Structure formats: structure tokens, C-alpha cells
Amino acid sequence: MPESIRLYLLHHAEAVRPDDPSAPLSPRGEAQVRALAAFLEKSGPPAVERVWHSPWAAPRETTDRLCDHLGIAATRREIAGLLPGAEVRGIARRLSGFGYPLMVVGHMPHLGRLVSVLV
């Protein structure tokens, strides 16, 4: 029987300028993170040990705000393979054999392609 991993995939909240790697979250993006955090507080925050995020500002800020709000003490790590145009097979290979719960915060359509490869 294949091993399984608990994997949470999250698209980053809205950035001020969607195509700018250094653009911070917009006011709407900040509200999106607060709404997600409130939902997860009610349903039970994900018990993750590590969080991977894209090097862009919006995914990093989404990760930091969500984890800080929920008190998630997971190790946070910037992963270049989560950039919008990155090949998903590299990330999929890195996920094989993981034995701990992981949250990945990235971009669309990259996350959608990752799901396609994983399933």
C-alpha cells in the first residue's frame, strides 16, 4: 500500500500587482487571509509541520499572516520550484516519501498543474 501524506495546497491571497514578484498583499488580500484564518479557527487549523511557499512576496505574506494568526509553529521555507512558471514534476518528486503534514502556498495555474501530476 502506498504511503500517504497530508498535503494542504493554498493559493496566495490577492497582491497589489499580480504579476510583480515584490508586490505585497492588497487590502483585499489581507481580508482574504483574515477570512481564511477565521474559517480555519472554527474548523480546526491544519496540523502542519512545515510550510513551503513561493519566493514571491504575496505567498510569503499569506504564509506568515495565516501561520501567525493561527499559531502554527511550522517551519517555513521558500521554495524556488513554486514559482508561477516552474515545472511541477520537480515539486511532485520532492513530495514523494514525505512523512509529515505539509502546506504549500503558491500560484495558479502552477498549483492546479501540481494537483494534476499528484493525482
Secondary structure, 3 states (H helix, E strand, C coil): CCCCCCEEEEECCCECCCCCCCCCECHHHHHHHHHHHHHHHHHCCCCCCEEEECCCHHHHHHHHHHHHHHCCCCEEEECHHHCCCCCHHHHHHHHCCCCCCEEEEECCCHHHHHHHHHC
